[in-house]
Amino acid sequence: MALAIAVPGVGYMLVRRFLSGYDAAPIAATYGSVSAVTFITAVQYLDNRGLPYGGHMAAAMALMESPAIVMAVVLANLVRQRERAGGGQASGDPQDAPIGRVLHESLTDGAQLLLLGAMIVGILTGESGRVAMQPFAGDLFKGMLAFFLLDMGLLAARNMGQLRGKSPWLLAYAIGGPIVHAGSALLLALALGMPAGNAALLMVLAASASYIAVPAVIRQAIPEANPSLYFGMSLGLTFPFNILVGIPIYVFAAQHLLP
């Protein structure tokens, strides 16, 4: 939760130097939130290498998804208030998004509810439930993940063009930001004495960027933002970087620095 608040806060201050508040807030939310697909890929990576980890890290993923979204909408509302106080008008004169509605949309997102519901079902059904779901959640998982990653690759390729002509600092943040965020998670894991597997997953969560939950909320709550920026950066650059390069680096660092 501390990472989920610190990452978007620092990210907003950095990106705000060369973008408007309406674009800086969604980018901060994107990189402060998490990617479930990146997390699942990291779990499969750990399984393939026999590195143990705690099942509670899935709950950590659910908890880390929403704080950045709420922060982004609050920051955008502050920008609108400053514009009105200065006599300016926000683009399209949108209404401030009530915090209650933002919280509701963030916490009741389809993927969020599915994850929380699955954990509750798992707690209630125990070992018998795991055995019953093994053919779907175990045997078919690798194949479904492979097809999903191929589809994400196509989406990433289509969104790369939207970043053409943008500030080079955005491209640097899309790659450098996740590395710094993962490093912060590693320092936290070292301070807490976390096992290597849990630390690696925490690094993956901190380094990942949302391209499902954040756009779904931001598109409604901050219509002034340019979707090609936060969506193109997260899906076109950060997602493939983490899948191809980031996860192996994070796991390697965790294994060599933690027990």
C-alpha positions as a printed Julia matrix, in Angstrom:
259×3 Matrix{Float64}:
   0.0     0.0     0.0
   2.9     2.36    0.75
   4.35    1.65   -2.7
   0.93    2.11   -4.31
   0.79    5.62   -2.83
   4.44    6.67   -3.15
   4.93    5.62   -6.78
   2.08    7.7    -8.27
   2.89   10.63   -5.98
   6.51   10.85   -7.1
   5.58    9.98  -10.69
   3.12   12.85  -10.88
   5.7    15.37   -9.68
   8.19   14.16  -12.32
   5.83   13.94  -15.3
   4.14   17.24  -14.39
   7.36   19.02  -15.37
   6.71   18.46  -19.07
   3.0    17.58  -19.32
  -0.25   19.17  -18.2
  -1.82   18.02  -14.96
  -4.58   16.27  -16.9
  -2.02   14.05  -18.67
   0.41   13.7   -15.75
  -2.26   12.35  -13.37
  -3.31    9.38  -15.59
   0.31    8.47  -16.3
   1.03    8.55  -12.56
  -2.02    6.33  -11.97
  -0.97    3.95  -14.72
   2.46    3.38  -13.2
   1.22    3.48   -9.62
  -1.34    0.76  -10.28
  -0.5    -2.82  -11.26
  -0.8    -5.21  -14.19
  -2.46   -8.53  -13.4
  -1.11  -10.12  -16.6
   2.47   -9.14  -15.74
   1.97  -10.55  -12.24
   0.55  -13.84  -13.56
   3.44  -14.15  -16.0
   5.89  -13.61  -13.13
   4.12  -16.31  -11.09
   4.52  -18.74  -13.99
   8.18  -17.73  -14.28
   8.74  -18.52  -10.6
   6.9   -21.83  -10.9
   9.09  -22.86  -13.84
  12.2   -22.2   -11.73
  10.89  -23.81   -8.57
  11.14  -20.6    -6.53
   8.48  -20.63   -3.77
   6.26  -17.65   -3.01
   3.26  -16.88   -0.83
  -0.26  -17.11   -2.21
  -1.08  -13.92   -0.29
   0.85  -11.94   -2.92
  -2.3   -12.13   -5.06
  -4.08  -10.21   -2.32
  -1.27   -7.64   -2.4
  -1.94   -7.2    -6.11
  -5.62   -6.5    -5.43
  -4.78   -3.96   -2.71
  -2.24   -2.12   -4.88
  -4.57   -1.6    -7.84
  -6.89    1.18   -6.64
  -4.99    3.82   -4.57
  -3.23    5.31   -7.6
  -6.51    5.67   -9.49
  -8.09    7.58   -6.63
  -5.01    9.8    -6.34
  -5.11   10.6   -10.07
  -8.71   11.77   -9.96
  -8.05   13.85   -6.86
  -5.08   15.51   -8.6
  -7.15   16.19  -11.72
  -9.87   17.77   -9.57
  -7.24   20.04   -8.01
  -6.14   21.12  -11.49
  -9.74   21.97  -12.4
 -10.18   23.98   -9.22
  -7.0    25.97   -9.94
  -8.21   26.69  -13.47
 -11.54   27.95  -12.21
  -9.85   30.02   -9.51
  -7.61   31.56  -12.19
 -10.53   32.34  -14.45
  -9.76   29.54  -16.9
 -12.03   26.72  -17.94
 -11.15   23.05  -18.1
 -11.41   21.48  -21.52
 -15.05   20.62  -22.12
 -15.89   22.05  -18.68
 -16.11   18.58  -17.06
 -17.52   18.14  -13.6
 -15.32   17.07  -10.73
 -15.59   13.34  -10.17
 -16.96   12.67   -6.66
 -14.54   10.65   -4.56
 -17.31    8.24   -3.6
 -17.97    7.42   -7.25
 -14.26    7.09   -7.96
 -13.85    4.65   -5.07
 -16.84    2.65   -6.25
 -15.54    2.4    -9.84
 -12.02    1.52   -8.66
 -13.03   -1.19   -6.22
 -15.82   -2.73   -8.3
 -13.9    -3.01  -11.56
 -14.65   -6.37  -13.21
 -11.1    -7.72  -12.87
 -10.9    -6.55   -9.26
 -14.19   -8.24   -8.32
 -13.19  -11.41  -10.15
  -9.9   -11.59   -8.24
 -11.45  -10.9    -4.83
 -14.32  -13.3    -5.53
 -11.92  -16.04   -6.59
  -9.95  -15.66   -3.36
 -13.13  -15.89   -1.27
 -14.25  -18.98   -3.17
 -10.8   -20.52   -2.65
 -10.96  -19.87    1.1
 -14.42  -21.4     1.39
 -13.78  -24.48   -0.77
 -10.21  -25.22    0.34
  -8.34  -28.21   -1.07
 -11.45  -29.75   -2.64
 -12.03  -26.57   -4.63
  -8.42  -26.52   -5.82
  -8.68  -30.13   -7.04
 -11.97  -29.4    -8.83
 -10.53  -26.34  -10.64
  -7.15  -27.92  -11.46
  -8.02  -28.86  -15.08
  -8.99  -25.23  -15.8
  -6.72  -23.19  -13.53
  -3.71  -25.5   -13.83
  -3.64  -27.65  -16.96
  -5.08  -25.04  -19.37
  -3.38  -22.03  -17.78
  -0.16  -22.02  -19.81
  -1.98  -22.24  -23.12
  -4.42  -19.46  -22.24
  -1.59  -17.26  -21.02
   0.36  -17.8   -24.24
  -2.6   -16.75  -26.42
  -3.33  -13.75  -24.19
   0.28  -12.56  -24.4
   0.19  -12.87  -28.19
  -2.95  -10.71  -28.26
  -1.27   -8.16  -25.96
   1.68   -8.11  -28.34
  -0.61   -7.14  -31.21
  -2.17   -4.36  -29.13
   1.28   -3.11  -28.12
   2.41   -2.97  -31.74
  -0.67   -0.96  -32.73
  -0.14    1.54  -29.9
   3.56    2.16  -30.48
   2.79    4.6   -33.3
   0.81    6.83  -30.94
   4.02    7.72  -29.11
   5.72    9.08  -32.22
   6.74   12.7   -31.78
   6.21   12.71  -28.0
   8.76   13.96  -25.5
  11.77   11.62  -25.16
  11.37   11.97  -21.39
   8.13   10.0   -21.65
   9.93    7.15  -23.36
  12.65    7.28  -20.71
  10.05    7.18  -17.94
   8.26    4.21  -19.53
  11.45    2.13  -19.23
  13.38    3.79  -16.4
  10.39    4.28  -14.12
   9.63    0.55  -13.69
  13.3    -0.16  -12.92
  13.34    2.51  -10.2
  10.01    1.29   -8.81
  11.29   -2.29   -8.7
  14.42   -1.07   -6.92
  12.29    0.67   -4.3
  10.33   -2.55   -3.76
  13.6    -4.47   -3.4
  14.82   -2.08   -0.7
  11.5    -2.49    1.11
  11.77   -6.29    0.84
  15.3    -6.16    2.23
  14.17   -4.03    5.17
  11.32   -6.44    5.92
  13.36   -9.61    5.38
  10.97  -11.01    2.79
  11.68  -14.35    1.08
  13.11  -14.11   -2.44
   9.93  -15.29   -4.18
   7.69  -12.78   -2.42
  10.24  -10.01   -2.98
  10.4   -10.79   -6.7
   6.61  -10.57   -7.0
   6.56   -7.31   -5.04
   9.15   -5.92   -7.46
   7.03   -7.03  -10.41
   3.94   -5.37   -8.94
   5.82   -2.12   -8.32
   7.35   -2.16  -11.8
   4.19   -3.07  -13.7
   1.8    -0.56  -15.24
  -1.95   -0.94  -15.59
  -3.5    -0.92  -19.07
  -6.93   -2.33  -18.15
  -8.23   -0.96  -14.84
  -6.74    2.54  -15.08
  -7.96    3.37  -18.62
 -11.45    2.1   -17.74
 -11.77    4.61  -14.87
  -9.66    7.48  -16.22
 -11.54    7.61  -19.51
 -14.67    8.61  -17.57
 -13.16   10.54  -14.67
 -10.52   12.56  -16.57
 -11.82   13.03  -20.13
  -9.3    15.84  -20.71
  -6.42   13.33  -20.7
  -4.88   11.99  -23.91
  -5.38    8.18  -23.82
  -2.58    7.57  -26.33
  -0.06    8.73  -23.75
  -0.87    6.55  -20.74
  -2.15    3.61  -22.79
   0.63    3.71  -25.37
   3.36    4.0   -22.72
   2.07    1.17  -20.54
   1.09   -1.29  -23.26
   3.52   -0.3   -26.01
   6.69    0.03  -23.93
   6.47   -0.98  -20.27
   4.5    -4.2   -20.72
   6.84   -5.82  -23.3
   9.9    -4.56  -21.39
   8.73   -6.22  -18.18
   7.75   -9.47  -19.91
  10.94   -9.85  -21.93
  13.58   -8.25  -19.72
  12.19   -6.97  -16.43
  10.87  -10.17  -14.82
  14.14  -12.11  -15.27
  16.11   -9.16  -13.85
  13.79   -8.73  -10.85
  13.86  -12.45  -10.01
  17.66  -12.58  -10.41
  18.12   -9.6    -8.05
  15.73  -11.05   -5.47
  17.39  -14.47   -5.54
  20.87  -13.06   -5.04
  20.06  -10.46   -2.38
  17.4   -12.27   -0.32
  17.17  -15.73    1.26
